[in-house]
Amino acid sequence: MNGRPSRVRASSHYTCVMGAAGGFGYFWRGAREAAMGPAWLVGLSLASVGALAHDVGMPAWLAALSTPLVWAGPGQLIFFASMGTKAAALAILTATTLAAVRFLPMVVSLLPRVRSARTGLWSQLLASHLIAVTVWVETMRRGPGLPVEARMPFMYGFGLSCVAIATGMTFAGYWLAGSLPGPVAAALLFISPIYFVVSLARGAREAMDWAALWLGLILAPVMQSFVGGGLDLLATGAVAGGLAYLVRRWRQGRGLAP
Amino acid sequence: METLRLVFADPAAAPLAAMLVLAAAPNVVFRVMGVFLSRGLNEGSEALAFVRAMASALLAGVVGKLLAAPPGALAQLSFPTRIGVFALAVGAFFLFRRSLAAAFIVGEAALIAAFWL
């Protein structure tokens, strides 16, 4: 009930703001906003994946290709680390599958927020491949401020810009591997934790979001020591996410603002 | 079929095929499942709020794990030091009116300083 009137208002806004430029204007705006910062941060974290690929003796083209084809830092990290230790294929597949499960709630929560009534299935399938941490966080945060019709083009521009820059950075990391001193390498690795948490905090809009953030941070190491078989992250998501959702219901029940 | 057998016998023998099957395919599966599960869901629905909480907690969990058991060069710092550096970055974020840049500058400076101390 809530979506319909705003959709009508947003499309009329769309026709007068975007006019002849169509979605292209928002595509470039997304690409530009990514290139102003976020894309370089993903790029820096993927540069460390490139360095790892170098250290385990994989070819440079494979390292560079892994970024557009896999587009998931942890998955790429697991893959290259496993190639170094000559792990069994089934063990690698289990680990990458568990790391990939997080995309399910990400795609499910982001798409209804960005698509319009006119967005086709293929466009959504293609867009789903771009959804990883950075694109999810930034589009969740910036999307609602854009006209509905502009959100998909914006996400395409933002996502493709991230992929392009990060691919170049993966390649750069491959060639820089081994020549970075310890503190610089550590500083590179520390970019992801700061970026993930700060992005989540900037996108948090209600008590539930804050609860999910803090509970997830604290529960993950606990789950790691109590839940085995690589299922600890999934358990963290279910328990911390479930508790955070209960916070929302509790506040609703007491008539508080969400 | 032959390639697939090769992938499962020795991933390093067919690196591109191994990457497609072992690293890219699982992501495609869950992203596509997400697209189909999201159909019919509306922004603002309760189900979506629950899913959002789970996604946020999962992502925060990734960070929690990175801090507790970090890879590579980060492991050279002790656990209290890592938590301290991270707390400084988060503190700077709130102190400077939710600034991403402040969190980075303070966090990275504290990290480099921790190596020298």
HADDOCK unambig.tbl for C-alpha pairs under 7 A between the chains (distance, minus, plus):
assign (segid A and resid 62 and name CA) (segid B and resid 16 and name CA) 6.73 0.50 0.50
assign (segid A and resid 69 and name CA) (segid B and resid 24 and name CA) 6.18 0.50 0.50
assign (segid A and resid 70 and name CA) (segid B and resid 23 and name CA) 6.26 0.50 0.50
assign (segid A and resid 70 and name CA) (segid B and resid 24 and name CA) 4.44 0.50 0.50
assign (segid A and resid 75 and name CA) (segid B and resid 23 and name CA) 6.06 0.50 0.50
assign (segid A and resid 76 and name CA) (segid B and resid 23 and name CA) 6.70 0.50 0.50
assign (segid A and resid 79 and name CA) (segid B and resid 23 and name CA) 6.21 0.50 0.50
assign (segid A and resid 83 and name CA) (segid B and resid 12 and name CA) 6.61 0.50 0.50
assign (segid A and resid 89 and name CA) (segid B and resid 8 and name CA) 5.11 0.50 0.50
assign (segid A and resid 89 and name CA) (segid B and resid 11 and name CA) 6.46 0.50 0.50
assign (segid A and resid 92 and name CA) (segid B and resid 22 and name CA) 6.56 0.50 0.50
assign (segid A and resid 93 and name CA) (segid B and resid 22 and name CA) 4.99 0.50 0.50
assign (segid A and resid 96 and name CA) (segid B and resid 22 and name CA) 6.96 0.50 0.50
assign (segid A and resid 96 and name CA) (segid B and resid 23 and name CA) 5.96 0.50 0.50
assign (segid A and resid 96 and name CA) (segid B and resid 26 and name CA) 6.75 0.50 0.50
assign (segid A and resid 97 and name CA) (segid B and resid 26 and name CA) 5.15 0.50 0.50
assign (segid A and resid 100 and name CA) (segid B and resid 26 and name CA) 6.09 0.50 0.50
assign (segid A and resid 100 and name CA) (segid B and resid 27 and name CA) 5.15 0.50 0.50
assign (segid A and resid 100 and name CA) (segid B and resid 30 and name CA) 6.61 0.50 0.50
assign (segid A and resid 101 and name CA) (segid B and resid 30 and name CA) 6.11 0.50 0.50
assign (segid A and resid 102 and name CA) (segid B and resid 55 and name CA) 6.56 0.50 0.50
assign (segid A and resid 102 and name CA) (segid B and resid 58 and name CA) 6.72 0.50 0.50
assign (segid A and resid 103 and name CA) (segid B and resid 30 and name CA) 6.00 0.50 0.50
assign (segid A and resid 103 and name CA) (segid B and resid 31 and name CA) 5.75 0.50 0.50
assign (segid A and resid 104 and name CA) (segid B and resid 30 and name CA) 5.28 0.50 0.50
assign (segid A and resid 104 and name CA) (segid B and resid 31 and name CA) 5.84 0.50 0.50
assign (segid A and resid 104 and name CA) (segid B and resid 33 and name CA) 6.70 0.50 0.50
assign (segid A and resid 104 and name CA) (segid B and resid 34 and name CA) 4.70 0.50 0.50
assign (segid A and resid 105 and name CA) (segid B and resid 34 and name CA) 6.89 0.50 0.50
assign (segid A and resid 105 and name CA) (segid B and resid 51 and name CA) 5.44 0.50 0.50
assign (segid A and resid 105 and name CA) (segid B and resid 52 and name CA) 6.75 0.50 0.50
assign (segid A and resid 105 and name CA) (segid B and resid 54 and name CA) 6.86 0.50 0.50
assign (segid A and resid 105 and name CA) (segid B and resid 55 and name CA) 5.37 0.50 0.50
assign (segid A and resid 106 and name CA) (segid B and resid 55 and name CA) 5.65 0.50 0.50
assign (segid A and resid 107 and name CA) (segid B and resid 31 and name CA) 6.30 0.50 0.50
assign (segid A and resid 107 and name CA) (segid B and resid 34 and name CA) 5.06 0.50 0.50
assign (segid A and resid 107 and name CA) (segid B and resid 35 and name CA) 6.40 0.50 0.50
assign (segid A and resid 108 and name CA) (segid B and resid 34 and name CA) 5.00 0.50 0.50
assign (segid A and resid 108 and name CA) (segid B and resid 35 and name CA) 6.43 0.50 0.50
assign (segid A and resid 108 and name CA) (segid B and resid 37 and name CA) 6.45 0.50 0.50
assign (segid A and resid 108 and name CA) (segid B and resid 38 and name CA) 4.64 0.50 0.50
assign (segid A and resid 109 and name CA) (segid B and resid 48 and name CA) 5.76 0.50 0.50
assign (segid A and resid 109 and name CA) (segid B and resid 51 and name CA) 6.15 0.50 0.50
assign (segid A and resid 109 and name CA) (segid B and resid 52 and name CA) 5.60 0.50 0.50
assign (segid A and resid 111 and name CA) (segid B and resid 38 and name CA) 6.89 0.50 0.50
assign (segid A and resid 112 and name CA) (segid B and resid 38 and name CA) 6.70 0.50 0.50
assign (segid A and resid 112 and name CA) (segid B and resid 41 and name CA) 6.45 0.50 0.50
assign (segid A and resid 112 and name CA) (segid B and resid 42 and name CA) 5.80 0.50 0.50
assign (segid A and resid 112 and name CA) (segid B and resid 43 and name CA) 5.45 0.50 0.50
assign (segid A and resid 113 and name CA) (segid B and resid 43 and name CA) 5.47 0.50 0.50
assign (segid A and resid 124 and name CA) (segid B and resid 35 and name CA) 6.72 0.50 0.50
assign (segid A and resid 125 and name CA) (segid B and resid 32 and name CA) 6.22 0.50 0.50
assign (segid A and resid 125 and name CA) (segid B and resid 35 and name CA) 6.43 0.50 0.50
assign (segid A and resid 128 and name CA) (segid B and resid 31 and name CA) 5.58 0.50 0.50
assign (segid A and resid 128 and name CA) (segid B and resid 32 and name CA) 6.87 0.50 0.50
assign (segid A and resid 128 and name CA) (segid B and resid 35 and name CA) 6.93 0.50 0.50
assign (segid A and resid 129 and name CA) (segid B and resid 28 and name CA) 6.89 0.50 0.50
assign (segid A and resid 129 and name CA) (segid B and resid 31 and name CA) 6.48 0.50 0.50
assign (segid A and resid 182 and name CA) (segid B and resid 73 and name CA) 5.99 0.50 0.50
assign (segid A and resid 183 and name CA) (segid B and resid 112 and name CA) 5.80 0.50 0.50
assign (segid A and resid 183 and name CA) (segid B and resid 115 and name CA) 6.41 0.50 0.50
assign (segid A and resid 185 and name CA) (segid B and resid 73 and name CA) 6.12 0.50 0.50
assign (segid A and resid 186 and name CA) (segid B and resid 73 and name CA) 4.90 0.50 0.50
assign (segid A and resid 186 and name CA) (segid B and resid 74 and name CA) 4.86 0.50 0.50
assign (segid A and resid 187 and name CA) (segid B and resid 108 and name CA) 5.95 0.50 0.50
assign (segid A and resid 187 and name CA) (segid B and resid 111 and name CA) 6.63 0.50 0.50
assign (segid A and resid 189 and name CA) (segid B and resid 74 and name CA) 6.94 0.50 0.50
assign (segid A and resid 193 and name CA) (segid B and resid 63 and name CA) 5.16 0.50 0.50
assign (segid A and resid 194 and name CA) (segid B and resid 104 and name CA) 6.93 0.50 0.50
assign (segid A and resid 197 and name CA) (segid B and resid 60 and name CA) 6.50 0.50 0.50
assign (segid A and resid 198 and name CA) (segid B and resid 100 and name CA) 6.50 0.50 0.50
assign (segid A and resid 202 and name CA) (segid B and resid 98 and name CA) 6.91 0.50 0.50
assign (segid A and resid 208 and name CA) (segid B and resid 53 and name CA) 6.83 0.50 0.50
assign (segid A and resid 209 and name CA) (segid B and resid 53 and name CA) 6.30 0.50 0.50
assign (segid A and resid 212 and name CA) (segid B and resid 53 and name CA) 5.68 0.50 0.50
assign (segid A and resid 212 and name CA) (segid B and resid 56 and name CA) 5.92 0.50 0.50
assign (segid A and resid 212 and name CA) (segid B and resid 57 and name CA) 4.71 0.50 0.50
assign (segid A and resid 213 and name CA) (segid B and resid 56 and name CA) 6.16 0.50 0.50
assign (segid A and resid 213 and name CA) (segid B and resid 57 and name CA) 5.54 0.50 0.50
assign (segid A and resid 213 and name CA) (segid B and resid 60 and name CA) 5.43 0.50 0.50
assign (segid A and resid 215 and name CA) (segid B and resid 57 and name CA) 6.94 0.50 0.50
assign (segid A and resid 216 and name CA) (segid B and resid 57 and name CA) 4.39 0.50 0.50
assign (segid A and resid 216 and name CA) (segid B and resid 58 and name CA) 6.42 0.50 0.50
assign (segid A and resid 216 and name CA) (segid B and resid 60 and name CA) 4.90 0.50 0.50
assign (segid A and resid 216 and name CA) (segid B and resid 61 and name CA) 4.59 0.50 0.50
assign (segid A and resid 217 and name CA) (segid B and resid 60 and name CA) 4.93 0.50 0.50
assign (segid A and resid 217 and name CA) (segid B and resid 61 and name CA) 4.99 0.50 0.50
assign (segid A and resid 217 and name CA) (segid B and resid 63 and name CA) 6.48 0.50 0.50
assign (segid A and resid 217 and name CA) (segid B and resid 64 and name CA) 4.45 0.50 0.50
assign (segid A and resid 218 and name CA) (segid B and resid 64 and name CA) 6.42 0.50 0.50
assign (segid A and resid 220 and name CA) (segid B and resid 61 and name CA) 4.79 0.50 0.50
assign (segid A and resid 220 and name CA) (segid B and resid 64 and name CA) 5.46 0.50 0.50
assign (segid A and resid 220 and name CA) (segid B and resid 65 and name CA) 5.83 0.50 0.50
assign (segid A and resid 221 and name CA) (segid B and resid 64 and name CA) 6.10 0.50 0.50
assign (segid A and resid 221 and name CA) (segid B and resid 65 and name CA) 5.55 0.50 0.50
assign (segid A and resid 221 and name CA) (segid B and resid 68 and name CA) 6.03 0.50 0.50
assign (segid A and resid 233 and name CA) (segid B and resid 58 and name CA) 6.48 0.50 0.50
assign (segid A and resid 233 and name CA) (segid B and resid 61 and name CA) 6.39 0.50 0.50
assign (segid A and resid 236 and name CA) (segid B and resid 57 and name CA) 6.92 0.50 0.50
assign (segid A and resid 236 and name CA) (segid B and resid 58 and name CA) 6.40 0.50 0.50
assign (segid A and resid 236 and name CA) (segid B and resid 61 and name CA) 6.42 0.50 0.50
assign (segid A and resid 237 and name CA) (segid B and resid 54 and name CA) 5.00 0.50 0.50
assign (segid A and resid 237 and name CA) (segid B and resid 55 and name CA) 6.81 0.50 0.50
assign (segid A and resid 237 and name CA) (segid B and resid 57 and name CA) 5.01 0.50 0.50
assign (segid A and resid 237 and name CA) (segid B and resid 58 and name CA) 4.39 0.50 0.50
assign (segid A and resid 238 and name CA) (segid B and resid 54 and name CA) 6.08 0.50 0.50
assign (segid A and resid 240 and name CA) (segid B and resid 57 and name CA) 5.81 0.50 0.50
assign (segid A and resid 241 and name CA) (segid B and resid 53 and name CA) 4.65 0.50 0.50
assign (segid A and resid 241 and name CA) (segid B and resid 54 and name CA) 4.03 0.50 0.50
assign (segid A and resid 241 and name CA) (segid B and resid 57 and name CA) 5.32 0.50 0.50
assign (segid A and resid 242 and name CA) (segid B and resid 54 and name CA) 6.89 0.50 0.50
assign (segid A and resid 244 and name CA) (segid B and resid 53 and name CA) 6.30 0.50 0.50
assign (segid A and resid 245 and name CA) (segid B and resid 50 and name CA) 5.66 0.50 0.50
assign (segid A and resid 245 and name CA) (segid B and resid 53 and name CA) 6.24 0.50 0.50
